[in-house]
Amino acid sequence: MKQGADDTAHISEQWSWTGLTTLGSPLVWIGIVFVVISFVTWLYVLKHMPLSVAFPASQVIHALIPLSSWIVLGERISLTRWCGIALVLIGLAIVARPVARLEEKL
């Protein structure tokens, strides 16, 4: 196997179209592990929470990524993006609140 800047496996050119060469990269395997963890976590959430609450709650990522980038990386967030973050959080509150009240009554 050839060692170079990329740590991908080098197989016959005939099979390169399959993408199998990327399986030689440890970063690809780390990504696969995180996808599996994400899937298992999502199944756990669905086991304990109705989909009508879980799915909208999963969309909070659209607010968390820019906010964490602002805090950790010091990125600048435009006024339009701040408005978008606010709309996502307001929408989440609107969708989740009635279902949470219904769950309390049960």
C-alpha positions as CSV (number, residue, x, y, z in Angstrom):
1,M,0.0,0.0,0.0
2,K,1.3,3.4,-0.9
3,Q,1.8,5.9,1.9
4,G,1.0,9.5,1.0
5,A,-0.8,12.6,2.0
6,D,-4.1,10.7,2.0
7,D,-4.3,7.5,4.0
8,T,-6.7,5.8,1.7
9,A,-6.3,2.2,0.5
10,H,-5.1,1.9,-3.1
11,I,-6.8,-0.9,-5.0
12,S,-7.1,-1.6,-8.7
13,E,-8.3,1.2,-10.9
14,Q,-11.0,-1.1,-12.1
15,W,-12.7,-0.9,-8.6
16,S,-11.9,2.8,-7.8
17,W,-15.4,3.9,-8.9
18,T,-16.9,2.0,-5.9
19,G,-15.5,4.3,-3.3
20,L,-13.9,1.4,-1.5
21,T,-10.6,3.2,-1.4
22,T,-12.0,5.6,1.3
23,L,-12.4,2.7,3.7
24,G,-8.7,2.8,4.3
25,S,-9.0,6.2,6.0
26,P,-9.3,6.3,9.8
27,L,-11.4,9.5,9.5
28,V,-14.0,7.6,7.4
29,W,-14.3,5.0,10.1
30,I,-14.6,7.7,12.8
31,G,-17.4,9.2,10.8
32,I,-19.1,5.8,10.5
33,V,-18.9,5.3,14.2
34,F,-20.5,8.7,14.8
35,V,-23.3,8.0,12.3
36,V,-24.1,4.7,14.2
37,I,-24.1,6.5,17.5
38,S,-26.4,9.1,16.1
39,F,-28.8,6.4,14.8
40,V,-28.8,4.6,18.2
41,T,-29.4,7.9,20.0
42,W,-32.3,8.7,17.7
43,L,-33.9,5.3,18.3
44,Y,-33.5,5.9,22.1
45,V,-35.2,9.3,21.8
46,L,-38.1,7.8,19.8
47,K,-38.5,5.1,22.4
48,H,-39.1,7.7,25.1
49,M,-40.7,10.6,23.2
50,P,-43.4,10.9,20.6
51,L,-42.2,11.7,17.1
52,S,-44.4,14.8,17.0
53,V,-42.1,16.3,19.7
54,A,-38.8,14.5,18.8
55,F,-38.6,15.6,15.2
56,P,-39.2,19.3,15.8
57,A,-36.7,19.2,18.7
58,S,-34.1,17.7,16.4
59,Q,-34.3,20.9,14.3
60,V,-32.8,22.9,17.2
61,I,-29.5,22.0,15.6
62,H,-30.1,24.9,13.1
63,A,-29.8,27.2,16.1
64,L,-27.1,25.3,18.1
65,I,-24.5,25.1,15.3
66,P,-24.4,28.9,14.6
67,L,-24.5,29.7,18.3
68,S,-21.7,27.3,19.1
69,S,-19.6,28.6,16.2
70,W,-20.1,32.1,17.6
71,I,-19.1,31.1,21.1
72,V,-16.3,28.7,20.4
73,L,-14.9,29.9,17.1
74,G,-15.7,33.6,17.4
75,E,-17.6,33.7,14.1
76,R,-19.7,36.7,13.3
77,I,-23.5,36.1,13.0
78,S,-25.4,38.5,10.8
79,L,-28.7,40.0,11.8
80,T,-30.5,37.9,9.3
81,R,-29.0,34.7,10.8
82,W,-30.0,35.9,14.4
83,C,-33.6,36.4,13.1
84,G,-33.5,32.9,11.6
85,I,-32.2,31.4,14.9
86,A,-35.0,33.2,16.8
87,L,-37.6,31.9,14.3
88,V,-36.4,28.3,14.7
89,L,-36.5,28.5,18.5
90,I,-40.0,30.2,18.5
91,G,-41.3,27.5,16.1
92,L,-39.9,24.8,18.3
93,A,-41.6,26.3,21.3
94,I,-44.9,26.6,19.4
95,V,-44.8,23.0,18.2
96,A,-43.5,21.4,21.4
97,R,-45.6,23.2,24.0
98,P,-49.1,21.7,23.2
99,V,-47.7,18.2,23.1
100,A,-45.8,18.7,26.4
101,R,-49.1,19.8,28.0
102,L,-50.9,16.8,26.6
103,E,-48.2,14.5,27.9
104,E,-48.5,16.0,31.4
105,K,-52.2,15.2,31.5
106,L,-51.5,11.6,30.7
